[in-house]
Amino acid sequence: MTPRKAWESIGGLIRTGDNAVAQTDAMQPLLDWLRVACTQADTDIADHRLLSEPPSYPHPPVPSLDVAVETRLRRDLPGLVPDASPDTSTTRAINHLTDEMLRVNMDGVLRDQQSKTKDPSTYYGQGVVILMRITYATSIPLLPEVYHEVAKAPKRMERQAIEERLRCVADTLGLLDYVPAATAGLTKKISGCDFSHFDLTDLEAGIHPFITTYRSPQSRTQLRNALSVYDDLREGTSATLHDFQALRESEKSGFPYSMMECTYCFKSFRVLLHTLLGDVHPLTNAWSPFVPPLLCLLYPSDAAA
């Protein structure tokens, strides 16, 4: 590029571009240099004149060369040639969204990898000692499967993991009609190792047969609706005071009053014992032979019939 060409292209952009006054002040040393480069002293003539380019033959435009020159100008003089393309803002926004999506996807992959490596010791901390004592497990890998699934479950999805495990155990035992309800209260007790309580009259505390009491079809429907609200709350959905009251009422424990209700309660509790303590625990093995004599004692007339 000759000095004259530089003066016309670069100098013209400086004098006519955006913020021309500020650009001219900032680039004044460059303009002075280009003006001097275009000026040649003549010994025969006292004044100076601008040199013209040597004559050239007409040639067709070369787009690739123009692009190369413009790219070089953008690199050497950033901000001098503003990008006036109508798609610039849209393209930038799309690229930003793409970067965000990639970042979110990568975060999801990392969370999945971390969840696969989580175990009860990571989730329960010091509470894993309590789990090993009550289940008689000699090591963490030998803990019942429910604790591993709770530890690996995504955040705020512990209740669904417990519900799935209860159904799987009931299916193994052939007791699908007696699956305990994975209520919010039961989930908190399993997640927090809250298996017992000092007040034996408090049916809302600890884990006992009355938390698996029989529910009428209407009560089961209300409980499912309440648990749906609970899951939505865990995900951040807003709720009304009525929703909280319905959730509280649906999880209350009750007493069985008939042999049918007692049978349901005790069989459902058997599923819960197998889930929480494992198949070889002494209490689990003793529960099944203990229930029939108890029912005969409680309801002798119904048992005889």
Secondary structure, DSSP 4 states (H G I P E B T S, - for coil): --HHHHIIIIIHHHHHSTTHHHHHHHTHHHHHHHHHHTEEE-SSSSSEEEPPPPP-------HHHHHHHHHHHHHHSTTTS----TTHHHHHHHHHHHHHHHHHHHHHHHHHHHHHH--HHHHHTTHHHHHHHHHT-SSGGGS-HHHHHHHHSPTT-HHHHHHHHHHHHHHHHT-GGGPPP--HHHHHHHHTT----S-TT-TTSS--GGGG----HHHHHHHHHHHHHHHHHHTT----HHHHHHHHHHT------SHHHHHHHHHHHHHHHHHHH-TT-HHHHHHHHHHHHHHHHH-HHHHH-
